Amino acid sequence: MKKLFFTLLMVFVAGSCMAMSKSKIRKSARFLTDRMAYELDLTVQQYDDCYEINYDFIKAANYIMDDVVYGYRDAIYQYYQLLDYRNEDMRYVLTYYQYNKFINSEYFYRPIYSTGTRWALRIYTIYSNHNFYFFDAPYHYKIYDGGHSRIHFSNGFYNDRYRGLDHFTEHHYIMGSQTFGHSLKNDFGTNLKERNQPIVYNNYKNPNQNNRTKDERYRDMSGNTNSPQINNRNQPQQNTQPQQTTSGRRQGTTTTGTRGNRSGSTTSTPQSNNSGSGSSSSSTSTRSSNSSSSRSSGTTTSGRRGGR
């Protein structure tokens, strides 16, 4: 059955002429994963694996989304089958707490919706600055191309990859669930039809329009303790450049030299105490004129400098 499903999927792949470019698929998968890392506090390995899962899902769904928008029943069922596989792989990767938050966030759990003649990721309506990323790209951002997808691993590549992790044990499938009708209505409308029926587009309007990128409560304040490991691991070639704080990134993320250091500004502390340097120069004449009293009191000039 699975072989038949993926065979049909590859037919759609070969026949589609409106496919999203591979670079755009990578960008969309990275943006979605970046916000998952931001809100779910992903580790480095989780961050990379979630990117793979999102990439595989968006790449596979991309080739049938035109027919999904048209409301064709078979394409919609195939889409939700892909989504269930993707969400099951996420369950293998995430902890109980992370997955519980994941399934209760519509823009993560059911990431694609359609309105009119187009489809898009919900996460783009939540964070409207599409060029802003909280984290650096995954280490295999430009080279991964589906090697761990369900096409190659029918039971999931990530199954048993995180042994010992407190996983969410309950299966959550959208296809066949009691809430399937609600999910379908909110994602693509209720205009299911067969191939020989006329097209009626879905005019669903996504209600989640709050721009979290510009909201100070959500920007650079997620508390993700894995941020330095994600951001600094892949850039050894930048260690020779002058230290600069990357514009738009998390405050502790620097382009050079401060691996694992959340506040790169601490490297400049010797220059920040201007009052200390002034008192040192003014006290030189005082010590030269009162050297005898300094020796008698047991406090030497070298002792003071050493304490500084």
C-alpha positions in Angstrom: 0.0 0.0 0.0 2.8 2.4 0.9 4.6 1.5 -2.3 1.5 2.3 -4.3 1.1 5.6 -2.4 4.6 6.8 -3.2 4.3 5.6 -6.8 1.3 7.8 -7.2 3.2 10.6 -5.6 6.1 10.3 -8.0 3.6 10.5 -10.9 2.5 13.8 -9.6 6.1 14.9 -9.3 6.8 14.0 -12.9 3.7 15.6 -14.2 3.7 18.8 -12.3 4.7 22.0 -14.1 4.0 24.5 -11.3 6.4 23.1 -8.8 8.2 25.4 -6.3 11.9 25.7 -6.9 14.3 23.7 -4.7 15.8 26.9 -3.2 12.4 28.1 -2.2 11.6 24.8 -0.6 14.8 25.0 1.4 14.0 28.6 2.5 10.4 27.6 3.5 11.6 24.6 5.4 14.3 26.6 7.2 11.9 29.4 8.1 9.4 26.9 9.6 12.1 25.1 11.5 13.7 28.3 12.7 10.4 29.3 14.4 10.0 25.8 15.8 13.5 26.1 17.4 12.5 29.5 18.7 9.3 28.4 20.3 10.0 24.8 21.2 13.6 25.2 22.4 15.1 22.6 20.1 18.5 21.1 20.6 21.1 21.1 17.8 20.3 17.6 16.7 16.5 18.3 16.9 17.0 21.4 14.8 18.7 19.6 12.0 16.3 16.6 12.0 13.2 18.9 12.1 14.6 20.7 9.1 14.9 17.4 7.2 11.4 16.5 8.1 10.0 19.8 7.1 12.0 19.8 3.9 10.8 16.3 2.9 7.2 17.3 3.7 7.1 20.6 1.8 8.9 19.0 -1.2 6.5 16.1 -1.4 3.4 18.3 -0.9 4.5 20.9 -3.3 3.8 18.7 -6.3 0.2 18.1 -5.4 -0.8 21.5 -3.9 -2.3 22.8 -7.2 -4.8 19.9 -7.2 -5.4 20.4 -3.4 -6.3 24.0 -4.0 -8.7 22.9 -6.8 -10.3 20.7 -4.1 -9.7 17.3 -5.8 -10.5 14.6 -3.3 -7.7 12.2 -4.1 -5.0 15.0 -3.9 -6.4 16.2 -0.5 -6.3 12.7 0.9 -2.7 12.3 -0.3 -1.8 15.6 1.3 -3.1 14.6 4.7 -1.3 11.2 4.4 1.9 13.1 3.9 1.1 15.4 6.8 0.5 12.4 9.1 3.8 10.9 8.2 5.5 14.2 8.8 3.9 14.7 12.2 4.7 11.1 13.2 8.4 11.8 12.4 8.2 14.9 14.6 6.8 12.8 17.4 10.0 10.6 17.2 12.2 13.7 17.5 10.5 15.9 20.0 10.0 15.5 23.7 6.6 15.1 25.4 6.5 18.8 26.3 7.7 19.9 22.8 5.3 17.7 20.9 2.4 18.7 23.1 3.0 22.3 22.3 3.6 21.4 18.6 0.2 19.7 18.1 -1.5 22.7 19.8 0.0 25.2 17.5 -1.9 25.1 14.2 0.9 26.8 12.3 3.2 23.9 13.2 0.9 21.0 13.3 -1.0 21.9 10.1 1.4 24.3 8.4 -0.3 24.7 5.0 -3.5 26.4 4.1 -5.1 27.8 0.9 -7.1 30.9 0.2 -8.5 31.7 -3.3 -6.1 30.4 -5.9 -3.0 30.1 -3.8 -1.6 28.2 -0.9 1.0 29.2 1.7 2.6 28.4 5.1 0.7 29.6 8.1 4.0 30.5 9.8 4.4 33.3 7.3 1.3 35.1 8.7 2.6 34.7 12.2 6.0 36.1 11.5 5.7 38.5 8.6 9.4 39.4 8.3 10.4 36.5 6.0 14.0 37.5 5.8 14.6 37.4 9.6 16.0 34.2 11.2 16.7 33.6 14.9 19.2 30.9 14.1 21.9 30.0 11.5 21.0 27.6 8.8 21.2 23.8 9.4 24.6 22.4 8.7 23.3 20.6 5.6 21.0 23.3 4.5 22.2 23.4 0.9 23.0 19.7 0.4 20.2 17.7 2.0 17.7 16.5 -0.6 15.4 13.8 0.9 17.9 11.1 1.9 16.0 10.4 5.1 12.4 10.7 3.8 9.7 8.1 4.0 10.4 7.1 0.4 13.6 5.5 1.6 12.5 4.6 5.2 8.9 3.4 5.2 8.8 3.2 9.0 10.6 6.5 9.5 14.3 7.2 9.7 13.9 8.9 13.1 12.2 6.0 14.8 14.4 5.0 17.8 16.9 7.7 16.9 16.1 9.4 20.2 16.1 6.5 22.6 15.6 7.4 26.3 13.8 10.6 25.4 10.4 11.2 27.1 8.3 11.0 23.9 4.6 11.8 23.4 3.3 8.2 23.2 -0.2 8.9 21.8 -0.6 8.8 18.1 -2.1 11.9 16.5 -3.4 11.4 13.0 -5.6 13.9 11.1 -6.9 11.5 8.5 -9.8 9.6 9.8 -9.9 11.5 13.1 -13.0 13.1 14.6 -11.6 16.5 13.9 -10.8 15.8 10.2 -13.7 17.8 9.0 -12.7 20.8 11.0 -9.1 20.6 9.9 -10.2 20.2 6.2 -12.5 23.2 6.5 -9.8 25.5 8.1 -7.1 24.3 5.7 -8.7 24.0 2.3 -12.5 24.6 2.7 -15.2 22.0 2.2 -15.2 22.0 -1.6 -14.1 18.4 -2.1 -14.8 17.2 -5.6 -14.0 14.6 -8.1 -11.8 15.3 -11.2 -14.7 15.8 -13.5 -16.5 18.4 -11.4 -16.0 22.2 -11.7 -13.5 24.0 -9.6 -14.6 26.1 -6.6 -11.8 27.8 -4.8 -11.6 28.0 -1.0 -11.8 31.5 0.4 -10.7 30.8 3.9 -9.0 33.7 5.6 -6.3 32.8 8.1 -7.1 34.5 11.4 -3.6 34.5 12.8 -2.3 37.8 11.7 -0.3 39.0 14.7 3.2 39.9 13.7 5.5 38.4 16.3 8.7 39.5 14.5 8.0 43.1 15.5 6.6 42.2 18.9 9.3 42.8 21.5 7.8 40.1 23.7 8.7 37.5 21.0 11.9 38.9 19.5 15.3 37.8 20.9 13.7 36.7 24.2 12.8 33.0 23.6 15.2 31.8 26.2 16.5 29.0 23.9 19.5 27.7 25.8 20.8 25.9 22.7 21.1 29.1 20.7 24.9 29.4 20.9 25.5 25.8 19.9 23.2 26.1 16.9 24.6 29.5 15.7 28.3 29.0 16.3 29.0 25.4 15.3 29.2 25.8 11.5 31.3 29.0 11.1 34.9 28.4 11.9 36.0 30.3 8.8 34.7 33.5 10.4 36.9 33.4 13.5 39.5 35.6 11.8 37.1 38.5 11.2 36.6 41.4 13.6 33.9 40.7 16.1 30.5 42.0 15.1 27.1 41.4 16.4 24.9 40.0 13.6 22.1 42.5 12.8 18.6 41.0 13.5 19.9 37.9 15.2 19.8 36.9 18.9 21.9 39.3 21.0 24.3 36.6 22.0 25.0 35.5 18.5 28.2 36.9 17.0 29.9 36.2 13.8 33.3 35.4 15.2 35.3 34.1 18.1 32.8 33.8 20.9 31.7 30.2 20.6 29.2 29.3 23.2 29.2 32.9 24.7 25.7 34.4 24.7 27.0 38.0 25.3 29.8 38.8 23.0 30.1 42.3 24.6 32.0 40.9 27.6 35.2 40.8 25.5 35.4 44.6 25.6 35.2 45.0 29.3 38.9 46.1 29.7 38.0 49.3 27.8 34.6 49.9 29.3 35.9 51.2 32.7 36.8 54.8 31.6 36.7 56.1 35.2 39.2 53.5 36.3 41.8 54.6 33.7 41.3 58.3 34.7 41.8 57.6 38.4 45.0 55.6 37.6 46.6 58.5 35.7 45.7 61.1 38.4 46.9 58.9 41.2 50.4 58.5 39.6 51.5 62.0 40.7 49.9 61.5 44.1 51.9 58.3 44.6 55.2 59.9 43.4 54.8 62.8 46.0 53.7 60.6 48.8 55.7 57.5 48.2 57.0 57.5 51.7 53.5 57.5 53.2 52.5 54.7 50.7 55.3 52.5 51.9 54.6 53.2 55.5 50.9 52.3 55.1 52.0 48.9 53.5 50.1 49.6 50.2 52.3 49.8 47.2 51.6 51.2 43.8 52.3 47.8 42.2 49.8 46.3 44.6 47.1 48.6 43.5 47.7 47.9 39.8 47.8 44.2 40.5 44.4 44.5 42.1 43.1 46.2 39.1 
